């Protein structure tokens, strides 16, 4: 019952903009307003990805019979491209959902490897980031040198 009382108050609060978040001091890092900002951003992205997946499903269900083999090949190639795009989006959706869970657990915004803040600019650019810029660079360098 208390949850329903809190929901309208939370929805009446105005979400911050990117500029307002960027102007906040380091002492305000991952305060409730910032958490709400990133959660709303991630939920909007999640909604868009789910909508795209639904559209792809509907699009692939439409069967068009074309007698010309070249046209049929073009349609099949378009479907394959669309499926590859949706596969990337499916992976992104998983990361988005993991980030939302991290927000709910108050673990969002901190590097998985070092525990240091990831940083607001990086999170605005990539809300699903789980590593600080330095940790990400180290990981990419290792992959480049030693492979996966």
N, CA, C and O atoms as a GROMACS GRO file, in nm:
protein
  592
    1UNK      N    1   0.082  -0.119   0.000
    1UNK     CA    2   0.000   0.000   0.000
    1UNK      C    3   0.087   0.125   0.000
    1UNK      O    4   0.053   0.224  -0.066
    2UNK      N    5   0.197   0.123   0.072
    2UNK     CA    6   0.285   0.238   0.071
    2UNK      C    7   0.349   0.257  -0.066
    2UNK      O    8   0.382   0.369  -0.105
    3UNK      N    9   0.366   0.148  -0.137
    3UNK     CA   10   0.427   0.158  -0.270
    3UNK      C   11   0.339   0.241  -0.363
    3UNK      O   12   0.390   0.324  -0.438
    4UNK      N   13   0.208   0.220  -0.360
    4UNK     CA   14   0.119   0.296  -0.446
    4UNK      C   15   0.114   0.443  -0.403
    4UNK      O   16   0.091   0.530  -0.487
    5UNK      N   17   0.136   0.471  -0.276
    5UNK     CA   18   0.140   0.609  -0.231
    5UNK      C   19   0.265   0.680  -0.281
    5UNK      O   20   0.261   0.800  -0.309
    6UNK      N   21   0.375   0.608  -0.294
    6UNK     CA   22   0.500   0.667  -0.339
    6UNK      C   23   0.503   0.687  -0.489
    6UNK      O   24   0.568   0.780  -0.538
    7UNK      N   25   0.436   0.602  -0.564
    7UNK     CA   26   0.443   0.607  -0.710
    7UNK      C   27   0.395   0.740  -0.767
    7UNK      O   28   0.466   0.796  -0.851
    8UNK      N   29   0.277   0.794  -0.727
    8UNK     CA   30   0.236   0.921  -0.784
    8UNK      C   31   0.334   1.033  -0.751
    8UNK      O   32   0.359   1.118  -0.836
    9UNK      N   33   0.389   1.036  -0.631
    9UNK     CA   34   0.483   1.141  -0.594
    9UNK      C   35   0.608   1.132  -0.681
    9UNK      O   36   0.661   1.234  -0.725
   10UNK      N   37   0.655   1.011  -0.705
   10UNK     CA   38   0.774   0.993  -0.788
   10UNK      C   39   0.748   1.035  -0.932
   10UNK      O   40   0.836   1.092  -0.996
   11UNK      N   41   0.629   1.008  -0.983
   11UNK     CA   42   0.600   1.043  -1.122
   11UNK      C   43   0.579   1.194  -1.138
   11UNK      O   44   0.593   1.246  -1.249
   12UNK      N   45   0.546   1.265  -1.028
   12UNK     CA   46   0.527   1.409  -1.037
   12UNK      C   47   0.662   1.482  -1.039
   12UNK      O   48   0.670   1.594  -1.087
   13UNK      N   49   0.768   1.417  -0.986
   13UNK     CA   50   0.898   1.480  -0.985
   13UNK      C   51   0.948   1.494  -1.128
   13UNK      O   52   0.930   1.405  -1.212
   14UNK      N   53   1.011   1.608  -1.154
   14UNK     CA   54   1.064   1.635  -1.287
   14UNK      C   55   1.202   1.569  -1.299
   14UNK      O   56   1.287   1.584  -1.212
   15UNK      N   57   1.221   1.497  -1.408
   15UNK     CA   58   1.350   1.434  -1.432
   15UNK      C   59   1.449   1.539  -1.478
   15UNK      O   60   1.412   1.634  -1.547
   16UNK      N   61   1.573   1.523  -1.440
   16UNK     CA   62   1.679   1.615  -1.478
   16UNK      C   63   1.714   1.596  -1.625
   16UNK      O   64   1.685   1.493  -1.685
   17UNK      N   65   1.777   1.697  -1.681
   17UNK     CA   66   1.825   1.688  -1.820
   17UNK      C   67   1.971   1.647  -1.819
   17UNK      O   68   2.035   1.646  -1.714
   18UNK      N   69   2.024   1.613  -1.936
   18UNK     CA   70   2.166   1.577  -1.948
   18UNK      C   71   2.254   1.690  -1.894
   18UNK      O   72   2.351   1.665  -1.822
   19UNK      N   73   2.220   1.815  -1.930
   19UNK     CA   74   2.300   1.929  -1.888
   19UNK      C   75   2.299   1.946  -1.736
   19UNK      O   76   2.403   1.972  -1.676
   20UNK      N   77   2.182   1.930  -1.676
   20UNK     CA   78   2.173   1.944  -1.530
   20UNK      C   79   2.253   1.835  -1.460
   20UNK      O   80   2.318   1.861  -1.359
   21UNK      N   81   2.249   1.713  -1.513
   21UNK     CA   82   2.325   1.603  -1.455
   21UNK      C   83   2.475   1.632  -1.466
   21UNK      O   84   2.550   1.608  -1.371
   22UNK      N   85   2.518   1.682  -1.581
   22UNK     CA   86   2.661   1.710  -1.604
   22UNK      C   87   2.712   1.820  -1.510
   22UNK      O   88   2.829   1.818  -1.471
   23UNK      N   89   2.627   1.916  -1.474
   23UNK     CA   90   2.669   2.028  -1.389
   23UNK      C   91   2.678   1.990  -1.241
   23UNK      O   92   2.734   2.066  -1.162
   24UNK      N   93   2.625   1.876  -1.203
   24UNK     CA   94   2.627   1.837  -1.062
   24UNK      C   95   2.770   1.807  -1.017
   24UNK      O   96   2.854   1.765  -1.096
   25UNK      N   97   2.795   1.830  -0.889
   25UNK     CA   98   2.929   1.807  -0.835
   25UNK      C   99   2.954   1.656  -0.818
   25UNK      O  100   2.861   1.576  -0.820
   26UNK      N  101   3.081   1.623  -0.800
   26UNK     CA  102   3.119   1.483  -0.778
   26UNK      C  103   3.058   1.429  -0.649
   26UNK      O  104   3.035   1.308  -0.638
   27UNK      N  105   3.032   1.516  -0.553
   27UNK     CA  106   2.973   1.473  -0.425
   27UNK      C  107   2.830   1.424  -0.443
   27UNK      O  108   2.779   1.347  -0.362
   28UNK      N  109   2.764   1.469  -0.552
   28UNK     CA  110   2.626   1.428  -0.579
   28UNK      C  111   2.618   1.300  -0.662
   28UNK      O  112   2.509   1.259  -0.702
   29UNK      N  113   2.732   1.236  -0.687
   29UNK     CA  114   2.735   1.121  -0.777
   29UNK      C  115   2.638   1.011  -0.732
   29UNK      O  116   2.641   0.967  -0.617
   30UNK      N  117   2.554   0.970  -0.824
   30UNK     CA  118   2.454   0.864  -0.806
   30UNK      C  119   2.358   0.892  -0.690
   30UNK      O  120   2.321   0.803  -0.613
   31UNK      N  121   2.318   1.019  -0.680
   31UNK     CA  122   2.214   1.054  -0.583
   31UNK      C  123   2.079   1.008  -0.639
   31UNK      O  124   2.073   0.967  -0.755
   32UNK      N  125   1.972   1.014  -0.561
   32UNK     CA  126   1.842   0.964  -0.610
   32UNK      C  127   1.795   1.030  -0.740
   32UNK      O  128   1.733   0.963  -0.824
   33UNK      N  129   1.823   1.158  -0.758
   33UNK     CA  130   1.780   1.225  -0.882
   33UNK      C  131   1.855   1.169  -1.003
   33UNK      O  132   1.796   1.150  -1.109
   34UNK      N  133   1.983   1.143  -0.987
   34UNK     CA  134   2.061   1.086  -1.097
   34UNK      C  135   2.017   0.943  -1.126
   34UNK      O  136   2.006   0.902  -1.241
   35UNK      N  137   1.992   0.867  -1.021
   35UNK     CA  138   1.944   0.729  -1.039
   35UNK      C  139   1.811   0.730  -1.115
   35UNK      O  140   1.791   0.649  -1.206
   36UNK      N  141   1.720   0.821  -1.077
   36UNK     CA  142   1.590   0.830  -1.145
   36UNK      C  143   1.610   0.869  -1.292
   36UNK      O  144   1.541   0.816  -1.380
   37UNK      N  145   1.703   0.960  -1.319
   37UNK     CA  146   1.733   1.003  -1.455
   37UNK      C  147   1.778   0.885  -1.540
   37UNK      O  148   1.727   0.862  -1.649
   38UNK      N  149   1.875   0.809  -1.488
   38UNK     CA  150   1.928   0.697  -1.566
   38UNK      C  151   1.827   0.583  -1.577
   38UNK      O  152   1.821   0.515  -1.680
   39UNK      N  153   1.748   0.562  -1.475
   39UNK     CA  154   1.646   0.456  -1.482
   39UNK      C  155   1.544   0.491  -1.590
   39UNK      O  156   1.504   0.404  -1.668
   40UNK      N  157   1.500   0.617  -1.594
   40UNK     CA  158   1.404   0.659  -1.697
   40UNK      C  159   1.465   0.645  -1.836
   40UNK      O  160   1.398   0.602  -1.930
   41UNK      N  161   1.592   0.682  -1.849
   41UNK     CA  162   1.661   0.671  -1.978
   41UNK      C  163   1.670   0.524  -2.023
   41UNK      O  164   1.645   0.492  -2.139
   42UNK      N  165   1.704   0.437  -1.930
   42UNK     CA  166   1.716   0.294  -1.961
   42UNK      C  167   1.580   0.232  -1.991
   42UNK      O  168   1.568   0.149  -2.080
   43UNK      N  169   1.477   0.272  -1.917
   43UNK     CA  170   1.343   0.218  -1.942
   43UNK      C  171   1.291   0.261  -2.078
   43UNK      O  172   1.224   0.183  -2.146
   44UNK      N  173   1.321   0.385  -2.119
   44UNK     CA  174   1.280   0.431  -2.252
   44UNK      C  175   1.351   0.351  -2.361
   44UNK      O  176   1.291   0.314  -2.461
   45UNK      N  177   1.480   0.324  -2.340
   45UNK     CA  178   1.556   0.244  -2.435
   45UNK      C  179   1.502   0.102  -2.442
   45UNK      O  180   1.490   0.044  -2.550
   46UNK      N  181   1.470   0.046  -2.326
   46UNK     CA  182   1.413  -0.090  -2.320
   46UNK      C  183   1.281  -0.095  -2.397
   46UNK      O  184   1.257  -0.189  -2.474
   47UNK      N  185   1.196   0.004  -2.377
   47UNK     CA  186   1.066   0.009  -2.446
   47UNK      C  187   1.086   0.016  -2.597
   47UNK      O  188   1.015  -0.051  -2.673
   48UNK      N  189   1.182   0.097  -2.641
   48UNK     CA  190   1.209   0.111  -2.785
   48UNK      C  191   1.261  -0.020  -2.844
   48UNK      O  192   1.220  -0.060  -2.954
   49UNK      N  193   1.350  -0.087  -2.772
   49UNK     CA  194   1.405  -0.214  -2.822
   49UNK      C  195   1.296  -0.321  -2.831
   49UNK      O  196   1.293  -0.398  -2.927
   50UNK      N  197   1.209  -0.326  -2.732
   50UNK     CA  198   1.099  -0.424  -2.736
   50UNK      C  199   1.002  -0.394  -2.850
   50UNK      O  200   0.951  -0.486  -2.914
   51UNK      N  201   0.978  -0.266  -2.876
   51UNK     CA  202   0.891  -0.226  -2.987
   51UNK      C  203   0.952  -0.269  -3.120
   51UNK      O  204   0.883  -0.322  -3.208
   52UNK      N  205   1.083  -0.246  -3.134
   52UNK     CA  206   1.153  -0.286  -3.258
   52UNK      C  207   1.146  -0.436  -3.279
   52UNK      O  208   1.127  -0.482  -3.391
   53UNK      N  209   1.161  -0.512  -3.171
   53UNK     CA  210   1.155  -0.657  -3.182
   53UNK      C  211   1.017  -0.702  -3.229
   53UNK      O  212   1.005  -0.792  -3.312
   54UNK      N  213   0.913  -0.639  -3.176
   54UNK     CA  214   0.776  -0.672  -3.217
   54UNK      C  215   0.752  -0.639  -3.364
   54UNK      O  216   0.686  -0.715  -3.435
   55UNK      N  217   0.806  -0.526  -3.408
   55UNK     CA  218   0.790  -0.487  -3.549
   55UNK      C  219   0.862  -0.585  -3.641
   55UNK      O  220   0.811  -0.619  -3.748
   56UNK      N  221   0.978  -0.629  -3.599
   56UNK     CA  222   1.052  -0.726  -3.680
   56UNK      C  223   0.975  -0.856  -3.692
   56UNK      O  224   0.966  -0.914  -3.800
   57UNK      N  225   0.920  -0.902  -3.581
   57UNK     CA  226   0.842  -1.025  -3.584
   57UNK      C  227   0.726  -1.012  -3.682
   57UNK      O  228   0.703  -1.102  -3.763
   58UNK      N  229   0.654  -0.902  -3.675
   58UNK     CA  230   0.542  -0.880  -3.766
   58UNK      C  231   0.590  -0.871  -3.911
   58UNK      O  232   0.528  -0.927  -4.001
   59UNK      N  233   0.701  -0.803  -3.931
   59UNK     CA  234   0.754  -0.785  -4.067
   59UNK      C  235   0.795  -0.920  -4.127
   59UNK      O  236   0.773  -0.945  -4.246
   60UNK      N  237   0.855  -1.005  -4.046
   60UNK     CA  238   0.901  -1.135  -4.098
   60UNK      C  239   0.784  -1.231  -4.121
   60UNK      O  240   0.796  -1.324  -4.201
   61UNK      N  241   0.674  -1.209  -4.053
   61UNK     CA  242   0.557  -1.295  -4.073
   61UNK      C  243   0.489  -1.266  -4.207
   61UNK      O  244   0.422  -1.353  -4.263
   62UNK      N  245   0.507  -1.145  -4.256
   62UNK     CA  246   0.447  -1.109  -4.385
   62UNK      C  247   0.521  -1.186  -4.493
   62UNK      O  248   0.640  -1.167  -4.516
   63UNK      N  249   0.449  -1.272  -4.558
   63UNK     CA  250   0.512  -1.350  -4.665
   63UNK      C  251   0.471  -1.291  -4.799
   63UNK      O  252   0.353  -1.277  -4.831
   64UNK      N  253   0.572  -1.256  -4.875
   64UNK     CA  254   0.548  -1.201  -5.008
   64UNK      C  255   0.601  -1.302  -5.109
   64UNK      O  256   0.719  -1.337  -5.108
   65UNK      N  257   0.513  -1.346  -5.193
   65UNK     CA  258   0.554  -1.440  -5.298
   65UNK      C  259   0.597  -1.362  -5.420
   65UNK      O  260   0.519  -1.290  -5.482
   66UNK      N  261   0.724  -1.377  -5.453
   66UNK     CA  262   0.778  -1.308  -5.570
   66UNK      C  263   0.836  -1.412  -5.664
   66UNK      O  264   0.921  -1.492  -5.624
   67UNK      N  265   0.792  -1.410  -5.787
   67UNK     CA  266   0.840  -1.511  -5.882
   67UNK      C  267   0.986  -1.490  -5.923
   67UNK      O  268   1.056  -1.586  -5.956
   68UNK      N  269   1.032  -1.366  -5.923
   68UNK     CA  270   1.169  -1.338  -5.970
   68UNK      C  271   1.272  -1.378  -5.863
   68UNK      O  272   1.264  -1.329  -5.750
   69UNK      N  273   1.367  -1.464  -5.897
   69UNK     CA  274   1.469  -1.508  -5.800
   69UNK      C  275   1.553  -1.393  -5.745
   69UNK      O  276   1.592  -1.396  -5.629
   70UNK      N  277   1.582  -1.293  -5.826
   70UNK     CA  278   1.662  -1.178  -5.780
   70UNK      C  279   1.585  -1.100  -5.673
   70UNK      O  280   1.642  -1.060  -5.572
   71UNK      N  281   1.456  -1.079  -5.695
   71UNK     CA  282   1.373  -1.009  -5.596
   71UNK      C  283   1.363  -1.091  -5.468
   71UNK      O  284   1.370  -1.036  -5.358
   72UNK      N  285   1.348  -1.220  -5.482
   72UNK     CA  286   1.339  -1.308  -5.366
   72UNK      C  287   1.469  -1.304  -5.286
   72UNK      O  288   1.466  -1.300  -5.162
   73UNK      N  289   1.583  -1.303  -5.356
   73UNK     CA  290   1.713  -1.295  -5.290
   73UNK      C  291   1.729  -1.162  -5.216
   73UNK      O  292   1.784  -1.157  -5.106
   74UNK      N  293   1.682  -1.055  -5.278
   74UNK     CA  294   1.688  -0.923  -5.214
   74UNK      C  295   1.607  -0.921  -5.086
   74UNK      O  296   1.653  -0.870  -4.984
   75UNK      N  297   1.488  -0.978  -5.091
   75UNK     CA  298   1.401  -0.983  -4.972
   75UNK      C  299   1.465  -1.068  -4.863
   75UNK      O  300   1.463  -1.030  -4.746
   76UNK      N  301   1.523  -1.181  -4.901
   76UNK     CA  302   1.589  -1.267  -4.802
   76UNK      C  303   1.709  -1.197  -4.740
   76UNK      O  304   1.733  -1.212  -4.620
   77UNK      N  305   1.784  -1.122  -4.819
   77UNK     CA  306   1.899  -1.048  -4.766
   77UNK      C  307   1.854  -0.939  -4.670
   77UNK      O  308   1.917  -0.916  -4.567
   78UNK      N  309   1.744  -0.871  -4.703
   78UNK     CA  310   1.690  -0.769  -4.613
   78UNK      C  311   1.646  -0.832  -4.481
   78UNK      O  312   1.668  -0.774  -4.374
   79UNK      N  313   1.584  -0.949  -4.488
   79UNK     CA  314   1.543  -1.019  -4.367
   79UNK      C  315   1.664  -1.059  -4.283
   79UNK      O  316   1.663  -1.046  -4.160
   80UNK      N  317   1.769  -1.107  -4.348
   80UNK     CA  318   1.889  -1.148  -4.276
   80UNK      C  319   1.954  -1.027  -4.207
   80UNK      O  320   1.998  -1.037  -4.092
   81UNK      N  321   1.959  -0.915  -4.275
   81UNK     CA  322   2.013  -0.793  -4.217
   81UNK      C  323   1.929  -0.748  -4.097
   81UNK      O  324   1.984  -0.710  -3.994
   82UNK      N  325   1.799  -0.754  -4.112
   82UNK     CA  326   1.710  -0.716  -4.003
   82UNK      C  327   1.727  -0.809  -3.883
   82UNK      O  328   1.724  -0.764  -3.769
   83UNK      N  329   1.744  -0.937  -3.908
   83UNK     CA  330   1.765  -1.032  -3.799
   83UNK      C  331   1.898  -1.008  -3.727
   83UNK      O  332   1.906  -1.022  -3.605
   84UNK      N  333   2.002  -0.973  -3.802
   84UNK     CA  334   2.131  -0.941  -3.739
   84UNK      C  335   2.119  -0.817  -3.651
   84UNK      O  336   2.173  -0.813  -3.540
   85UNK      N  337   2.048  -0.718  -3.701
   85UNK     CA  338   2.025  -0.596  -3.623
   85UNK      C  339   1.949  -0.628  -3.495
   85UNK      O  340   1.984  -0.579  -3.388
   86UNK      N  341   1.846  -0.708  -3.506
   86UNK     CA  342   1.766  -0.744  -3.388
   86UNK      C  343   1.846  -0.828  -3.290
   86UNK      O  344   1.826  -0.819  -3.168
   87UNK      N  345   1.938  -0.909  -3.341
   87UNK     CA  346   2.022  -0.987  -3.251
   87UNK      C  347   2.111  -0.895  -3.169
   87UNK      O  348   2.128  -0.916  -3.049
   88UNK      N  349   2.168  -0.792  -3.232
   88UNK     CA  350   2.248  -0.694  -3.158
   88UNK      C  351   2.161  -0.621  -3.056
   88UNK      O  352   2.203  -0.596  -2.943
   89UNK      N  353   2.038  -0.587  -3.097
   89UNK     CA  354   1.947  -0.519  -3.006
   89UNK      C  355   1.905  -0.610  -2.891
   89UNK      O  356   1.883  -0.563  -2.780
   90UNK      N  357   1.894  -0.740  -2.916
   90UNK     CA  358   1.860  -0.835  -2.810
   90UNK      C  359   1.969  -0.837  -2.705
   90UNK      O  360   1.941  -0.840  -2.585
   91UNK      N  361   2.095  -0.835  -2.750
   91UNK     CA  362   2.207  -0.831  -2.656
   91UNK      C  363   2.207  -0.700  -2.577
   91UNK      O  364   2.234  -0.698  -2.457
   92UNK      N  365   2.177  -0.591  -2.647
   92UNK     CA  366   2.169  -0.461  -2.580
   92UNK      C  367   2.055  -0.460  -2.479
   92UNK      O  368   2.069  -0.405  -2.370
   93UNK      N  369   1.942  -0.520  -2.514
   93UNK     CA  370   1.827  -0.527  -2.423
   93UNK      C  371   1.865  -0.597  -2.293
   93UNK      O  372   1.825  -0.555  -2.185
   94UNK      N  373   1.942  -0.704  -2.304
   94UNK     CA  374   1.987  -0.776  -2.185
   94UNK      C  375   2.071  -0.684  -2.096
   94UNK      O  376   2.055  -0.684  -1.974
   95UNK      N  377   2.162  -0.606  -2.158
   95UNK     CA  378   2.245  -0.513  -2.082
   95UNK      C  379   2.160  -0.403  -2.018
   95UNK      O  380   2.185  -0.362  -1.904
   96UNK      N  381   2.060  -0.355  -2.091
   96UNK     CA  382   1.971  -0.252  -2.038
   96UNK      C  383   1.898  -0.305  -1.915
   96UNK      O  384   1.890  -0.237  -1.812
   97UNK      N  385   1.845  -0.426  -1.926
   97UNK     CA  386   1.772  -0.485  -1.814
   97UNK      C  387   1.865  -0.509  -1.694
   97UNK      O  388   1.823  -0.491  -1.580
   98UNK      N  389   1.988  -0.549  -1.719
   98UNK     CA  390   2.085  -0.566  -1.610
   98UNK      C  391   2.117  -0.432  -1.544
   98UNK      O  392   2.134  -0.426  -1.422
   99UNK      N  393   2.124  -0.326  -1.623
   99UNK     CA  394   2.150  -0.193  -1.568
   99UNK      C  395   2.034  -0.145  -1.482
   99UNK      O  396   2.055  -0.082  -1.378
  100UNK      N  397   1.912  -0.174  -1.523
  100UNK     CA  398   1.795  -0.136  -1.443
  100UNK      C  399   1.797  -0.210  -1.310
  100UNK      O  400   1.767  -0.152  -1.206
  101UNK      N  401   1.832  -0.338  -1.312
  101UNK     CA  402   1.845  -0.415  -1.188
  101UNK      C  403   1.954  -0.355  -1.100
  101UNK      O  404   1.937  -0.346  -0.978
  102UNK      N  405   2.066  -0.314  -1.160
  102UNK     CA  406   2.175  -0.252  -1.084
  102UNK      C  407   2.128  -0.124  -1.017
  102UNK      O  408   2.167  -0.095  -0.904
  103UNK      N  409   2.044  -0.046  -1.086
  103UNK     CA  410   1.989   0.076  -1.025
  103UNK      C  411   1.903   0.039  -0.906
  103UNK      O  412   1.914   0.099  -0.799
  104UNK      N  413   1.817  -0.061  -0.925
  104UNK     CA  414   1.729  -0.104  -0.816
  104UNK      C  415   1.809  -0.155  -0.696
  104UNK      O  416   1.762  -0.145  -0.582
  105UNK      N  417   1.930  -0.209  -0.720
  105UNK     CA  418   2.014  -0.261  -0.612
  105UNK      C  419   2.117  -0.159  -0.564
  105UNK      O  420   2.204  -0.191  -0.483
  106UNK      N  421   2.106  -0.034  -0.614
  106UNK     CA  422   2.200   0.074  -0.579
  106UNK      C  423   2.345   0.038  -0.612
  106UNK      O  424   2.437   0.078  -0.541
  107UNK      N  425   2.366  -0.036  -0.720
  107UNK     CA  426   2.500  -0.073  -0.763
  107UNK      C  427   2.537  -0.006  -0.895
  107UNK      O  428   2.646  -0.028  -0.947
  108UNK      N  429   2.448   0.075  -0.949
  108UNK     CA  430   2.466   0.135  -1.081
  108UNK      C  431   2.567   0.250  -1.072
  108UNK      O  432   2.570   0.325  -0.975
  109UNK      N  433   2.648   0.262  -1.176
  109UNK     CA  434   2.737   0.377  -1.188
  109UNK      C  435   2.877   0.352  -1.135
  109UNK      O  436   2.961   0.442  -1.136
  110UNK      N  437   2.904   0.230  -1.090
  110UNK     CA  438   3.036   0.198  -1.036
  110UNK      C  439   3.098   0.084  -1.116
  110UNK      O  440   3.029  -0.010  -1.155
  111UNK      N  441   3.227   0.094  -1.141
  111UNK     CA  442   3.302  -0.003  -1.221
  111UNK      C  443   3.298  -0.141  -1.157
  111UNK      O  444   3.320  -0.155  -1.037
  112UNK      N  445   3.271  -0.242  -1.238
  112UNK     CA  446   3.268  -0.380  -1.190
  112UNK      C  447   3.406  -0.428  -1.145
  112UNK      O  448   3.417  -0.510  -1.054
  113UNK      N  449   3.511  -0.377  -1.209
  113UNK     CA  450   3.647  -0.423  -1.177
  113UNK      C  451   3.708  -0.348  -1.061
  113UNK      O  452   3.767  -0.410  -0.972
  114UNK      N  453   3.695  -0.215  -1.060
  114UNK     CA  454   3.766  -0.134  -0.961
  114UNK      C  455   3.676  -0.081  -0.850
  114UNK      O  456   3.724  -0.047  -0.742
  115UNK      N  457   3.546  -0.075  -0.874
  115UNK     CA  458   3.454  -0.019  -0.776
  115UNK      C  459   3.451   0.133  -0.778
  115UNK      O  460   3.377   0.194  -0.700
  116UNK      N  461   3.529   0.194  -0.865
  116UNK     CA  462   3.533   0.340  -0.875
  116UNK      C  463   3.415   0.389  -0.958
  116UNK      O  464   3.358   0.313  -1.036
  117UNK      N  465   3.377   0.517  -0.942
  117UNK     CA  466   3.270   0.572  -1.024
  117UNK      C  467   3.303   0.565  -1.174
  117UNK      O  468   3.416   0.592  -1.215
  118UNK      N  469   3.204   0.528  -1.252
  118UNK     CA  470   3.223   0.522  -1.398
  118UNK      C  471   3.229   0.663  -1.455
  118UNK      O  472   3.306   0.690  -1.547
  119UNK      N  473   3.148   0.751  -1.401
  119UNK     CA  474   3.147   0.890  -1.446
  119UNK      C  475   3.021   0.922  -1.524
  119UNK      O  476   2.974   0.844  -1.607
  120UNK      N  477   2.967   1.040  -1.496
  120UNK     CA  478   2.842   1.084  -1.558
  120UNK      C  479   2.856   1.096  -1.711
  120UNK      O  480   2.768   1.048  -1.782
  121UNK      N  481   2.962   1.160  -1.764
  121UNK     CA  482   2.970   1.172  -1.910
  121UNK      C  483   2.966   1.036  -1.981
  121UNK      O  484   2.900   1.021  -2.084
  122UNK      N  485   3.037   0.938  -1.926
  122UNK     CA  486   3.038   0.804  -1.986
  122UNK      C  487   2.901   0.739  -1.977
  122UNK      O  488   2.856   0.675  -2.072
  123UNK      N  489   2.834   0.754  -1.862
  123UNK     CA  490   2.701   0.693  -1.846
  123UNK      C  491   2.597   0.760  -1.935
  123UNK      O  492   2.504   0.694  -1.981
  124UNK      N  493   2.611   0.889  -1.959
  124UNK     CA  494   2.517   0.956  -2.050
  124UNK      C  495   2.539   0.903  -2.192
  124UNK      O  496   2.443   0.878  -2.265
  125UNK      N  497   2.665   0.887  -2.230
  125UNK     CA  498   2.696   0.836  -2.364
  125UNK      C  499   2.660   0.689  -2.379
  125UNK      O  500   2.611   0.647  -2.484
  126UNK      N  501   2.683   0.611  -2.273
  126UNK     CA  502   2.656   0.467  -2.276
  126UNK      C  503   2.596   0.427  -2.142
  126UNK      O  504   2.669   0.387  -2.051
  127UNK      N  505   2.462   0.437  -2.130
  127UNK     CA  506   2.398   0.410  -2.001
  127UNK      C  507   2.415   0.267  -1.951
  127UNK      O  508   2.389   0.239  -1.834
  128UNK      N  509   2.457   0.176  -2.037
  128UNK     CA  510   2.474   0.036  -1.996
  128UNK      C  511   2.618   0.005  -1.956
  128UNK      O  512   2.652  -0.111  -1.932
  129UNK      N  513   2.704   0.108  -1.950
  129UNK     CA  514   2.845   0.086  -1.917
  129UNK      C  515   2.859   0.024  -1.778
  129UNK      O  516   2.793   0.066  -1.683
  130UNK      N  517   2.946  -0.076  -1.768
  130UNK     CA  518   2.971  -0.140  -1.639
  130UNK      C  519   3.116  -0.125  -1.597
  130UNK      O  520   3.155  -0.167  -1.488
  131UNK      N  521   3.197  -0.064  -1.684
  131UNK     CA  522   3.339  -0.043  -1.654
  131UNK      C  523   3.373   0.105  -1.670
  131UNK      O  524   3.315   0.175  -1.753
  132UNK      N  525   3.467   0.151  -1.588
  132UNK     CA  526   3.516   0.287  -1.606
  132UNK      C  527   3.592   0.292  -1.739
  132UNK      O  528   3.624   0.188  -1.796
  133UNK      N  529   3.618   0.410  -1.786
  133UNK     CA  530   3.686   0.425  -1.914
  133UNK      C  531   3.823   0.357  -1.910
  133UNK      O  532   3.862   0.289  -2.006
  134UNK      N  533   3.895   0.374  -1.801
  134UNK     CA  534   4.029   0.314  -1.789
  134UNK      C  535   4.020   0.162  -1.789
  134UNK      O  536   4.098   0.095  -1.856
  135UNK      N  537   3.927   0.108  -1.713
  135UNK     CA  538   3.911  -0.038  -1.708
  135UNK      C  539   3.870  -0.094  -1.845
  135UNK      O  540   3.916  -0.201  -1.884
  136UNK      N  541   3.784  -0.022  -1.917
  136UNK     CA  542   3.742  -0.064  -2.050
  136UNK      C  543   3.861  -0.063  -2.145
  136UNK      O  544   3.879  -0.154  -2.226
  137UNK      N  545   3.943   0.042  -2.136
  137UNK     CA  546   4.061   0.049  -2.223
  137UNK      C  547   4.157  -0.065  -2.193
  137UNK      O  548   4.214  -0.123  -2.286
  138UNK      N  549   4.178  -0.097  -2.064
  138UNK     CA  550   4.266  -0.210  -2.029
  138UNK      C  551   4.211  -0.340  -2.086
  138UNK      O  552   4.286  -0.421  -2.140
  139UNK      N  553   4.080  -0.359  -2.075
  139UNK     CA  554   4.018  -0.483  -2.125
  139UNK      C  555   4.034  -0.493  -2.276
  139UNK      O  556   4.066  -0.600  -2.328
  140UNK      N  557   4.011  -0.383  -2.348
  140UNK     CA  558   4.024  -0.384  -2.493
  140UNK      C  559   4.168  -0.408  -2.536
  140UNK      O  560   4.193  -0.477  -2.635
  141UNK      N  561   4.264  -0.352  -2.461
  141UNK     CA  562   4.405  -0.374  -2.493
  141UNK      C  563   4.441  -0.521  -2.472
  141UNK      O  564   4.513  -0.579  -2.554
  142UNK      N  565   4.393  -0.581  -2.364
  142UNK     CA  566   4.418  -0.724  -2.339
  142UNK      C  567   4.360  -0.810  -2.451
  142UNK      O  568   4.424  -0.903  -2.499
  143UNK      N  569   4.237  -0.777  -2.493
  143UNK     CA  570   4.174  -0.853  -2.600
  143UNK      C  571   4.253  -0.839  -2.730
  143UNK      O  572   4.268  -0.934  -2.806
  144UNK      N  573   4.303  -0.719  -2.752
  144UNK     CA  574   4.381  -0.695  -2.875
  144UNK      C  575   4.512  -0.774  -2.872
  144UNK      O  576   4.554  -0.830  -2.973
  145UNK      N  577   4.575  -0.777  -2.756
  145UNK     CA  578   4.704  -0.844  -2.744
  145UNK      C  579   4.692  -0.997  -2.736
  145UNK      O  580   4.770  -1.069  -2.797
  146UNK      N  581   4.593  -1.044  -2.659
  146UNK     CA  582   4.584  -1.186  -2.632
  146UNK      C  583   4.464  -1.254  -2.695
  146UNK      O  584   4.449  -1.376  -2.684
  147UNK      N  585   4.378  -1.179  -2.759
  147UNK     CA  586   4.256  -1.236  -2.817
  147UNK      C  587   4.152  -1.256  -2.711
  147UNK      O  588   4.174  -1.222  -2.594
  148UNK      N  589   4.039  -1.310  -2.749
  148UNK     CA  590   3.929  -1.331  -2.653
  148UNK      C  591   3.970  -1.438  -2.561
  148UNK      O  592   3.894  -1.474  -2.470
   0.00000   0.00000   0.00000
